[in-house]
Amino acid sequence: MAANIYVGQTAIELIFNTSTSLAATKEIVLHAKSPTGILKTFDVEVVDAANGIVRYVVESEDDFDEAGMWIFWVSVIYDNDKTNVSEPAKIMFNEVSK
């Protein structure tokens, strides 16, 4: 992951470890909570199903539009309707200097 991530930055890859196998899943969603408490959700790509690794590539400047500490977690719904939620991860988004 980049040393510095900025508000509005695109084309960065965020990688998360769900700590669970992602075989036989119905839905995998990345949840993000902004510094002011706004909740957002994003579709992720499975990178390594056996080891539970997913990624999200930031495509829009509006995805992470607030400076400060964002909290991320991944929810997994399996084919048998059981659910798993990853441990939260914190990522700091910095304001762009002008």
Secondary structure, DSSP 8 states (H G I E B T S, - for coil): --S--BTT--S-EEEEE-SS--TTEEEEEEEEE-TT--EEEEE-EEEETTTTEEEEE---TTTT-S-EEEEEEEEEEETTS-EEE---EEEEEB----
